[in-house]
Amino acid sequence: MTVLTDTYTLSNGVKIPQVGFGTWQIPEGQETYDSVSKALADGYRHIDTALAYGNEKSVGQAIRDSGIPRDEIFVTSKLPAETKSYEKALEDFDRTMKNLDLDYVDLYIIHAPWPWSKIGANYDKENKKVWKAMEEIYAGGRAKAIGVSNFAVHDLENIRADASVEPMVDQIQYYIGFTEPKITDYCKQHDMLVEAYSPLATGGVLNNDALETMAKKYNVSVAQLALRFVLQNGVLPLPKAVNPAHIADNAKLDFEISADDMKTLNAMPDAAPSHFHNPTQG
């Protein structure tokens, strides 16, 4: 077992590899295909995409061409944030499945509780209807687990109030100095796994002097330190990379940050203060 094949267990018993490979901002076509193929060849077994990324076809092709048995790869995709009706949710899921050309996804999540053009707006009623569609998708077996992304505590409580199936995951912005403690604590109390998107703050943490100093102590890169930090907090990192060396390096996380250094990292101010921050969270 390595850090890429070690797993967390979701509330329904599904095993999820504890490090994922993110594909946000990788264009559809050869770049996505090559990046996902490289990640799979390097041992990643958890691939994260979304309908909104526009690259599901290339992700699916790389998975199918990998020669790795389907049941050994954990695949996540996401319902667009703009989709806020029961009917459209089912329609968009079908689009995702057609794009990926796979029989099922391992995890399907709502990309955000509001459309991206209306961050912070209240879509409580709509989210309840969308969650019913998510439950139907789950019941049909084409998604082995369901969850959400960018949901604050209020948003989680809203859908949980009427849910027959609890969300199993909340994928949120999470990196050193921006760990969204209210959401993270709530999720842990209710058996939801927290996934960290942009765990390197889209590269924003890489030039932090304090992190550079600590990384040297462990003879690792700042990126490796930042990803290991996420793991040791019991959160699942989703690093994205297109450079083959970075893809490989992001998987080399078999070291241990000391308890004292974890305490220091957890107390650090925002390691990438200029990075975009979800204004509804923190």
C-alpha positions in Angstrom: 0.0 0.0 0.0 1.1 3.5 -0.7 -0.4 6.9 -0.1 -2.1 6.6 -3.5 -3.8 3.4 -2.7 -4.6 3.8 1.0 -8.2 4.7 1.4 -10.8 6.5 3.5 -14.1 4.9 4.0 -17.3 6.8 3.2 -20.4 6.6 5.4 -21.9 3.9 3.1 -18.8 1.8 3.3 -17.4 2.8 -0.1 -13.6 3.0 -0.1 -12.1 6.1 -1.6 -8.3 6.5 -2.4 -7.0 9.2 0.0 -5.3 11.2 -2.7 -7.1 12.3 -5.9 -5.9 13.7 -9.2 -7.7 16.9 -10.0 -8.4 18.0 -13.6 -9.8 21.6 -13.1 -8.4 24.0 -15.7 -6.9 21.2 -17.9 -8.4 21.7 -21.4 -10.3 18.9 -23.2 -8.2 17.0 -25.6 -4.6 15.8 -25.6 -3.5 17.7 -22.5 -6.2 16.1 -20.3 -5.7 12.7 -21.8 -2.0 12.8 -21.3 -2.2 14.2 -17.7 -4.7 11.6 -16.6 -2.8 8.8 -18.4 0.4 9.9 -16.6 -1.3 10.0 -13.3 -2.8 6.5 -13.7 0.6 5.2 -14.8 2.2 6.7 -11.7 -0.3 4.9 -9.4 -3.1 7.4 -8.9 -6.4 5.6 -8.6 -8.7 8.5 -7.9 -9.6 10.9 -10.8 -11.8 14.0 -10.2 -13.5 15.8 -13.1 -16.8 17.8 -13.6 -19.2 18.5 -16.4 -18.2 22.2 -16.1 -14.6 21.4 -16.7 -15.4 20.4 -20.3 -12.9 17.6 -20.2 -14.9 14.5 -19.2 -14.6 12.9 -22.6 -10.8 13.0 -22.4 -10.8 11.8 -18.8 -13.0 8.9 -19.7 -10.9 8.0 -22.7 -7.7 7.9 -20.6 -9.4 5.7 -18.0 -10.7 3.3 -20.6 -7.3 3.2 -22.4 -5.3 2.7 -19.2 -5.7 -1.1 -19.1 -6.5 -0.8 -15.4 -9.7 -2.6 -14.3 -12.5 -0.2 -13.9 -13.2 -1.3 -10.3 -9.6 -0.2 -9.4 -10.2 3.4 -10.4 -12.3 5.8 -8.3 -14.0 8.4 -10.6 -15.7 11.5 -9.4 -17.7 14.0 -11.5 -19.9 17.0 -10.6 -23.3 18.4 -11.4 -22.9 22.0 -12.7 -23.5 24.7 -10.1 -26.0 26.3 -12.4 -28.3 23.3 -12.5 -31.0 23.8 -9.9 -33.9 21.6 -10.9 -34.7 17.9 -10.4 -35.2 17.3 -14.2 -32.1 19.2 -15.3 -30.0 17.4 -12.7 -31.0 14.0 -14.1 -30.4 15.3 -17.7 -26.9 16.6 -16.8 -26.0 13.4 -15.1 -26.8 11.5 -18.3 -24.6 14.0 -20.2 -21.7 13.2 -17.8 -22.2 9.5 -18.2 -22.2 9.8 -22.0 -19.1 12.0 -22.0 -17.2 9.6 -19.7 -18.5 6.5 -21.5 -18.4 4.5 -18.2 -21.1 2.4 -16.7 -21.0 4.2 -13.4 -19.2 6.9 -11.4 -17.9 6.2 -7.9 -18.9 9.7 -6.6 -21.2 12.3 -8.0 -21.4 15.7 -6.3 -23.3 19.0 -6.6 -20.6 21.5 -7.7 -22.0 24.4 -5.6 -25.1 25.5 -3.7 -25.6 28.5 -6.0 -24.7 29.3 -9.6 -21.2 30.7 -9.9 -22.6 34.0 -11.2 -24.7 34.3 -8.0 -22.3 33.3 -5.2 -24.0 33.5 -1.8 -27.6 33.6 -3.2 -30.2 31.4 -1.5 -31.1 28.3 -3.4 -32.4 26.3 -0.5 -35.6 25.1 -2.2 -33.8 24.3 -5.4 -31.1 22.4 -3.6 -33.6 20.2 -1.9 -35.1 19.2 -5.3 -31.6 18.6 -6.8 -30.7 16.4 -3.9 -33.8 14.2 -4.6 -32.4 13.7 -8.1 -29.0 12.8 -6.5 -30.7 10.3 -4.3 -32.4 8.8 -7.3 -29.1 8.5 -9.2 -27.6 6.8 -6.2 -30.5 4.4 -5.8 -30.1 3.4 -9.4 -26.5 2.4 -8.8 -24.9 4.6 -11.5 -23.2 6.6 -8.7 -21.7 4.6 -5.9 -21.7 7.6 -3.6 -23.1 11.1 -3.6 -22.1 14.4 -2.0 -21.6 18.1 -2.5 -19.0 20.8 -3.0 -18.7 24.4 -1.7 -21.6 23.7 0.7 -21.4 25.7 4.0 -23.0 24.5 7.2 -26.3 26.1 6.4 -26.4 24.5 2.9 -25.6 21.1 4.4 -28.3 21.4 7.1 -30.8 22.4 4.4 -30.5 19.3 2.4 -30.0 17.0 5.4 -33.3 18.1 6.8 -35.3 16.1 4.2 -32.7 13.7 2.9 -33.2 10.0 2.8 -29.5 9.6 1.9 -27.0 11.7 3.7 -24.2 13.5 1.7 -21.1 11.5 2.0 -18.6 14.1 0.9 -18.2 17.9 0.9 -15.4 19.1 -1.4 -14.3 22.5 -0.3 -11.4 25.0 -0.7 -8.9 23.9 1.9 -5.2 24.6 2.2 -2.7 25.7 4.9 -4.1 28.8 6.6 -7.6 28.3 5.0 -9.0 25.2 6.4 -12.7 26.2 6.8 -13.0 25.0 10.4 -16.8 25.4 10.8 -17.5 23.3 7.7 -14.8 20.8 8.5 -15.9 20.3 12.0 -19.6 19.9 11.0 -18.7 17.4 8.3 -16.6 15.3 10.8 -19.5 15.4 13.3 -21.9 14.0 10.6 -19.6 11.4 9.0 -19.0 13.4 5.8 -15.5 13.2 4.3 -13.9 16.6 3.5 -12.1 16.8 0.2 -9.6 19.6 -0.4 -9.8 21.2 -3.8 -6.9 23.6 -4.7 -4.8 22.2 -1.8 -1.9 24.2 -3.1 -4.1 27.3 -3.6 -3.5 27.0 -7.3 0.2 27.3 -6.6 -0.3 30.2 -4.2 1.3 28.4 -1.2 4.5 27.5 -3.1 6.4 30.8 -2.5 5.6 31.0 1.2 8.9 31.5 3.1 7.8 29.8 6.3 6.6 26.8 4.3 9.9 26.7 2.4 11.8 26.6 5.6 9.7 23.7 7.0 9.8 21.8 3.8 13.6 21.8 3.8 13.5 20.2 7.3 11.8 17.2 5.8 13.7 17.3 2.5 10.5 17.7 0.6 9.0 20.3 -1.7 6.5 22.9 -0.4 3.8 21.2 -2.5 4.6 17.8 -0.8 4.5 19.5 2.6 1.2 21.1 1.8 -0.4 17.9 0.6 0.9 15.9 3.5 -0.6 18.5 5.9 -4.0 17.9 4.3 -3.7 14.2 4.7 -2.6 14.4 8.3 -5.7 16.4 9.1 -7.9 13.5 7.8 -8.8 15.4 4.6 -8.5 14.2 1.1 -6.3 16.4 -1.2 -7.0 16.8 -5.0 -3.8 18.2 -6.5 -3.9 19.1 -10.1 -0.8 19.1 -12.4 0.0 18.8 -16.0 3.8 18.7 -15.7 4.8 15.0 -15.6 7.4 15.7 -12.9 4.9 17.5 -10.7 2.3 14.7 -11.2 4.9 12.2 -9.9 6.2 14.4 -7.1 2.7 15.1 -5.7 2.3 11.4 -5.1 5.5 11.2 -3.0 3.8 11.8 0.4 5.1 8.9 2.5 6.6 11.0 5.2 5.3 12.2 8.5 5.0 15.8 9.7 5.7 16.0 13.5 2.9 16.9 15.9 4.6 20.2 16.8 4.9 21.2 13.1 1.3 20.2 12.4 0.3 22.5 15.3 2.3 25.3 13.7 0.8 24.7 10.3 -2.7 24.6 11.7 -2.2 27.9 13.4 -0.7 29.6 10.4 -2.3 32.6 8.8 -3.5 32.2 5.2 -0.6 30.9 3.2 -1.9 32.4 0.0 -3.8 35.5 0.9 -4.1 36.8 -2.7 -5.7 33.5 -3.8 -9.5 33.6 -4.6 -11.5 32.8 -1.5 -15.1 31.5 -1.5 -16.7 34.5 0.2 -19.4 32.3 1.8 -16.9 30.2 3.6 -14.0 30.5 5.9 
